């Protein structure tokens, strides 16, 4: 389940313990481990996160896939159509 703290702006907050916010061509995923930036432009989400806050840590592929699933659900809640664009796949 998703909500916003304020009706028209602010982060999208999930009851699963993460939130999403937007920056220029980026969606920011935040959970207790830190904040991770995913490229997001014209409905295309890059599956390669970059950690921008928190204690540096490595992410396994299963964790990244979980983040991507959560981001896609949050984006749909917020009215955005999005698809994951994986390099080398058409």
C-alpha positions as CSV (number, residue, x, y, z in Angstrom):
1,X,0.0,0.0,0.0
2,X,1.3,3.4,-0.9
3,X,0.6,6.9,0.2
4,X,2.0,10.4,0.1
5,X,2.7,12.6,3.1
6,X,1.3,15.6,1.1
7,X,-1.4,15.2,-1.5
8,X,0.5,16.6,-4.6
9,X,4.2,16.3,-3.8
10,X,6.7,14.7,-1.6
11,X,7.9,11.1,-1.6
12,X,5.7,8.1,-2.3
13,X,5.8,6.0,0.9
14,X,5.2,2.3,1.2
15,X,4.0,0.3,4.2
16,X,6.8,-2.2,3.2
17,X,9.4,0.3,4.6
18,X,10.7,2.1,1.6
19,X,10.0,5.4,-0.2
20,X,10.4,6.8,-3.7
21,X,11.3,10.3,-4.7
22,X,12.3,12.0,-7.9
23,X,15.3,13.9,-9.0
24,X,16.5,14.9,-12.5
25,X,16.2,11.8,-14.7
26,X,16.3,9.7,-11.6
27,X,14.1,7.9,-9.1
28,X,15.5,7.6,-5.6
29,X,14.7,4.4,-3.7
30,X,15.2,4.8,0.1
31,X,15.0,2.0,2.7
32,X,16.8,1.4,6.1
33,X,20.0,0.5,4.2
34,X,20.3,3.9,2.4
35,X,19.3,5.7,-0.7
36,X,19.8,4.3,-4.2
37,X,19.5,6.2,-7.5
38,X,18.0,4.5,-10.5
39,X,18.0,6.2,-13.9
40,X,14.5,7.0,-15.0
41,X,13.6,8.9,-18.2
42,X,10.7,8.7,-20.6
43,X,9.2,5.7,-18.9
44,X,12.5,3.7,-19.0
45,X,14.0,2.5,-15.7
46,X,17.7,1.6,-15.6
47,X,18.3,-1.6,-13.5
48,X,21.8,-0.4,-12.3
49,X,21.5,1.4,-8.9
50,X,24.0,3.8,-7.6
51,X,24.1,4.3,-3.8
52,X,23.9,8.0,-2.8
53,X,23.4,7.7,1.0
54,X,24.1,5.2,3.7
55,X,26.9,2.9,4.7
56,X,28.5,1.6,1.5
57,X,27.3,-1.9,0.7
58,X,27.2,-4.4,-2.2
59,X,23.9,-5.5,-3.5
60,X,23.2,-9.0,-4.9
61,X,21.1,-9.4,-7.9
62,X,18.1,-10.7,-5.9
63,X,18.1,-7.5,-3.8
64,X,18.3,-5.3,-6.9
65,X,15.4,-7.2,-8.5
66,X,13.3,-6.7,-5.4
67,X,14.1,-2.9,-5.5
68,X,13.1,-2.8,-9.2
69,X,9.8,-4.5,-8.4
70,X,9.1,-2.1,-5.6
71,X,10.0,0.9,-7.8
72,X,7.7,-0.2,-10.6
73,X,4.8,-0.7,-8.3
74,X,5.4,2.7,-6.7
75,X,5.7,4.4,-10.1
76,X,2.4,2.8,-11.2
77,X,0.7,4.1,-8.0
78,X,2.0,7.5,-8.9
79,X,0.6,7.3,-12.4
80,X,3.8,6.6,-14.3
81,X,4.1,3.8,-16.9
82,X,7.6,2.3,-16.7
83,X,9.6,-0.5,-18.1
84,X,13.0,-1.8,-17.2
85,X,15.6,-1.3,-20.0
86,X,18.3,-3.9,-19.8
87,X,21.5,-3.3,-21.8
88,X,21.8,-5.5,-24.9
89,X,18.1,-6.6,-24.9
90,X,15.5,-5.3,-27.3
